[in-house]
Structures are given as structure tokens and as C-alpha cells.
Amino acid sequence: LEVLRAHSSQITRVAWSPDGAWLASTSYDQTVRVWNVLKGICRWVGRAHTSLVSAVRWSPDGSRLATCSDDHTVRIWQAQDGVLLLTLRGHSKDVPDIVWSPDGRMLASCGGGGSSGGLLLWDTKSGELLRSLSGHPNHVYALAWSPQGEILVSASIDGTIRWWSAESGACWHVEQGHQAWINSIAISPSGGMLASCGYDGVIHLWEMHS
């Protein structure tokens, strides 16, 4: 149908807007781009990051975009015109993933494990750091938020998955299902199941409330 060309280096992620009208992309060229797919043109380019941009996520209402980067920051953009709204600083290492809460009021970001900076929760209006969740001993690489908004799930390069209370920040369940780095997790639309995959070549399916 269409080939979209503008990035000058490897593309890391693509994400559709909630209404399906726009596509966002991120790249090693340190930019985020939003595309009008029907016309095949780039609507705007965000150039604030100073290292590769690893992920992009639309807010649930489609009014904002969040990006994260190897420059240790998370940035929130106005989706309509690319105005940079917030720069969130709290990680001490690269940030591979982000996820919005279903109501759009919070954003979770992940990075290095240990006592701080592994998993952070932010207020998406003020940019305030609400909570730092400690538990993973190694780098946290993937995130998912339950559709009901109650549960945040994180996965690490150490092969573990952790279930967190979004309200209290308490970790209430841990699974060691993989024998290698977990690089992606996804919660089913009903919120009843979690899928995880990793470098061990296996996909695991989990009950979310077990």
C-alpha cells in the first residue's frame, strides 16, 4: 500500500493511534515521527532525545505520545503538533519500554534493576515521579498494564515476571518462567491472560489473577 521513508537509521518501534488515523515511529536516528498514513507524509518530527529512541506509546485518548530512550529519559509530546510537554528524568540507565495506565493519568517506565530506577511511575500531567518500584535485580525490559488499571506487569532480562499493585506499588506475585531474557509481554484485551516471550524461544501464557 505505502512505503514511508524519512528515518536515517534503524527503526525501533511503530505504534498506531487509538483511532487508527496516525502512525508513530521511533529510530536510532534519535527522532520520533508521526505519519499521515493515507497521504504517506510525515506530520511532525520530534528531535529532543540525544540517543536512540527505543519505544513510543500513544495515550489512551490519543492526545499525547510518550517516548523513551537510551539517553535515560522519557518524554511526553502533544500528538497533534509534536510540542514537547514533559521530560521525565529518573533513570540512570537506558529506558527500553513505557506504558500508559488505561485512564492516561500515569505512565510507567523501566530501565536498570536494583534498589532504584528499575521501574518508575509518573504523573502524566505534572511530570512528578510518583513511585519507584524495587524488586527486579536486573534490567527491566518490558511492561504491560491491565485494562482494568489495577495491575502493572514487568519483565526482566533475568527471566522473571513481576505483578505489581498499581495503587500501592507492592509486588504481589513473581514467576520465573523463562530461562533467558524476556523481551516482550502482552495482556489480553479481557485482562485475563498474559503472554510473555524471550530469547529462550518460548512463549508462556499466564493467568493474570492466579
Phi, psi and omega in degrees: 000313184201149172239121182259118183235128174187324178297144182260004180208186183305135179267132186263320183212155167228150180209131177279146171293156181304328180270359177075009184273337187228154176234133175252146179220150178231160192207164170295346179281008174076016182241160164243138180233143174244130189246141163273104188290323182297324180266347179070029182237154177275125182282315176204163180233130175257127188238025187280331182291151182248009174211181183304142178263119192268335183203158176219139178220136175278145171294156182304328179269359177078006184274343183222160174236144171243139176231156176224161193209164171289356175277008176079009183245161169241139181230142178245130187240151170283123189292329185294319187226002176081014176294131178283118184267317184214146168240120185256119182241126180188340179274148178255359178222181181299152183245104186274340184207157179216158174205138177277148167290155183301332178270357177077002184277336181232157175227134174255141176226152183228156181195226182297145179276193180100205189285338181207153174082001181281318182215116186240143176247132186237149167278123188279349176270311185267338186082006181290137173283115184275323188196144171246122184260119183253140179171313178290127178282341182236179186305131176269129191242339185214148184224153172208145180241132181295147180301331179283345176088358186274334190236132171249134180241137180231152180225149190233165176290348177276003177088004181259154174237136180236138176257130184237147168282120180294333182280312185262339184082006181279138174273120185246358178201142178226137175232138174247079185263339184251153179258011181204182180310128172267124184248355178199143172223153180210136177261138180296155181304329179283343183084007185269340183226152175238135173249139177226148177219155183206186182286358175275002176077019185238143169252126176252142173247131184235148169279128185293328187249019180281000000 
